[in-house]
Amino acid sequence: MRVAVDSSMLVGLINPLDHWRARAMALHDALVSAGYELVYFDCVAAETVSVVARRLHEKNRSEEVNRMLDRLTIQVPTDTICWILPDVPQLYARALKLMRSSSGALNFNDALIALACRERDIPAIASFDADFDQVPWLHRLSLPEDVN
């Protein structure tokens, strides 16, 4: 089975000081051990880069940005990224509709991720973001125990 990885988990995987680090590592290990194929979308990689760089800058740790980018490219090599941003024009209206149906709980990126999962027959997402629980076709995995 394929499982999409959300930025909340990916940030934890590449940032040793992230508060989700231990949980992200444990969930990642459980998924890999169970033989799941992890899918990393381009918008997740972009959001992760932005979040990590901003947090490091805000904490006056800008010198660590290059190390984090190196960790990202090791965790998610460029040739393994699933490119969905070219699909935005055809998914845009449906993403807005999904945002509306969630009363704004889902942001645009999350709606895009959910739709991309449906389009690609990816039934689950590894995420610590409970907003994905509102997406009926997507099962959220947030703990190692969630991995069957």
C-alpha positions in Angstrom: 0.0 0.0 0.0 1.1 3.5 -0.7 1.0 6.2 2.0 1.4 9.9 1.5 3.7 11.7 3.9 2.5 15.1 5.2 4.8 18.0 6.1 4.1 17.6 9.8 5.8 14.2 9.7 8.5 15.2 7.2 9.6 18.2 9.3 10.0 15.8 12.2 12.1 13.4 10.1 14.6 16.0 9.0 14.8 18.3 12.1 16.3 16.5 15.1 15.0 19.3 17.4 11.4 19.2 16.1 8.8 18.4 18.8 7.4 15.6 16.5 10.8 14.1 15.9 10.5 10.9 18.1 6.9 10.2 16.8 7.9 10.9 13.2 10.8 8.5 13.4 8.7 5.8 15.1 5.9 6.1 12.5 8.4 6.2 9.6 10.1 3.0 10.9 6.8 1.3 11.4 5.7 2.1 7.9 8.9 1.0 6.3 9.0 -2.2 8.4 5.5 -3.0 7.3 6.5 -2.6 3.6 4.5 0.5 2.8 5.6 2.7 -0.1 6.0 6.3 1.1 4.9 9.0 -1.3 6.3 12.5 -1.0 4.5 15.2 -2.9 6.3 18.3 -4.3 4.0 20.7 -2.3 4.9 18.8 0.9 8.6 19.1 0.2 8.1 22.8 -0.5 6.1 23.4 2.6 8.7 21.5 4.7 11.6 23.5 3.3 9.7 26.7 4.1 8.7 25.7 7.6 12.2 24.5 8.5 14.0 27.5 7.1 11.6 29.9 8.8 11.9 28.2 12.2 15.7 28.2 12.0 15.8 31.8 11.0 13.4 32.8 13.8 15.7 31.0 16.3 18.8 32.6 14.9 20.1 29.3 13.7 20.3 30.1 10.0 23.7 28.4 9.7 21.8 25.1 10.1 19.6 25.6 7.0 22.1 23.9 4.6 22.2 20.8 6.9 18.4 20.6 7.0 18.3 20.9 3.2 20.8 18.1 2.9 18.7 15.9 5.3 15.7 16.6 3.1 17.4 15.6 -0.1 18.6 12.4 1.6 15.1 11.6 3.0 13.4 12.6 -0.3 15.7 12.5 -3.3 14.5 14.8 -6.1 13.8 11.9 -8.5 11.4 10.3 -5.9 9.2 13.3 -5.5 5.6 12.9 -6.9 5.0 16.1 -8.8 1.4 17.3 -8.3 1.7 21.1 -8.6 1.2 20.8 -12.4 -2.2 19.4 -11.6 -3.3 22.5 -9.6 -5.3 24.1 -12.6 -7.5 21.0 -12.9 -7.8 20.5 -9.1 -8.2 24.1 -8.1 -12.0 24.3 -8.0 -12.2 20.9 -6.2 -9.6 22.0 -3.6 -11.7 25.1 -2.9 -14.8 23.0 -2.5 -13.0 20.7 -0.1 -11.8 23.7 1.9 -15.4 25.0 2.1 -16.7 21.6 3.2 -14.2 21.6 6.0 -15.2 25.1 7.1 -11.7 26.2 6.4 -10.1 23.6 8.7 -8.2 22.2 5.6 -5.9 24.8 4.0 -5.3 24.8 0.3 -2.2 22.6 0.4 -4.0 20.0 2.6 -7.0 19.9 0.2 -4.6 19.5 -2.7 -2.8 16.7 -1.0 -6.1 15.0 -0.2 -7.3 15.3 -3.8 -3.9 14.1 -5.1 -4.2 11.0 -2.9 -7.7 10.3 -4.2 -6.5 10.7 -7.9 -3.6 8.4 -7.3 -5.4 5.7 -5.3 -3.4 6.5 -2.1 -5.7 5.6 0.8 -3.7 6.8 3.7 -1.5 9.8 4.9 1.1 9.8 7.6 0.4 13.0 9.4 0.0 14.6 12.8 -2.5 17.1 11.4 -6.0 16.0 12.6 -7.6 18.1 9.9 -7.1 15.2 7.5 -9.6 13.2 9.6 -12.3 15.3 7.8 -11.4 13.8 4.5 -13.7 10.7 4.0 -11.5 8.9 1.5 -8.2 9.3 3.4 -7.1 7.3 6.5 -4.7 9.2 8.7 -1.8 7.3 10.3 -0.3 9.3 13.2 1.1 6.5 15.5 3.1 3.4 14.9 0.1 1.5 16.3 -2.0 2.8 13.4 0.1 0.8 10.9 -1.5 -2.6 10.2 
